[in-house]
Amino acid sequence: MLFLWTTNKFGKIWVDGDGLRQIISKRLPEGYYCREVTFIGDRDLLNIHINLPENEDMQEKLKLEKKFEDIFDRSGISTNFNWVHIAPQDNPRMTPVWTMPLFWAGLAAGLTALVYLGIKGILWSLFAAVIGYGISWIFVTEDGQKQVSALLEQFRR
């Protein structure tokens, strides 16, 4: 999402929310997760929502706040941190897999496939899924397109 920062005689300056979230996410230690960023352009304020890990450390929080304030202050952007505790049902490490509807849907689909397709049919279906995923990864994702470009560059040499 793009946020309007300011308008001057040359036009409008927009800030990319996803880009800001990526800047923050890349600098977070293990266990922390940048859930959301919002930007209030008329106050030059960046609101950062970060999920806390289970073993929350107050010193680490203060260190991270200082780190991001130093990064964004140079641009004239002030920061506001919102620390969010993960609810037990939202934490995939604490939720047993058998309590998730997706697990039961997968189990039912697997048993149905076994009955109607047999082992050979399931293996062919998995093979087709892997091939379909690989081809779509190459043509749809940016990383796949970079790999194709690098490969074509090797053939040109």
PEVENUR-V129012 format. One line per field, one symbol per residue. ss: DSSP state (A for helix, B for strand, O for the rest). phi: phi as a letter, one per 30 degrees, with the letter a starting at -180 (. if undefined). Layout:
BEGIN
ss=???
phi=???
END
This chain:
BEGIN
ss=OBBBBBBBOOBBBBBBAAAAAAAAAAOOOOOOBBBBBBBBAAAOBBBBBBBBOOOOOAAAAAAAAAAAAAAAAOOOOBBBBBBBBOOAAAOOOOOOAAAOAAAAAAAAAAAAAAAAAAAAAAAAAAAAAAAAAAAAAAAAOAAAAAAAAAAAAAAAO
phi=.ccdcabbdckccccdddddddedddcddejcbddabbbcddchcccccbddddcdbdddddddddedddddddcicdcbcbccdddedccddcddddccedddddddddddddddciddddddddddddddddddddccddddddddddddddddd
END
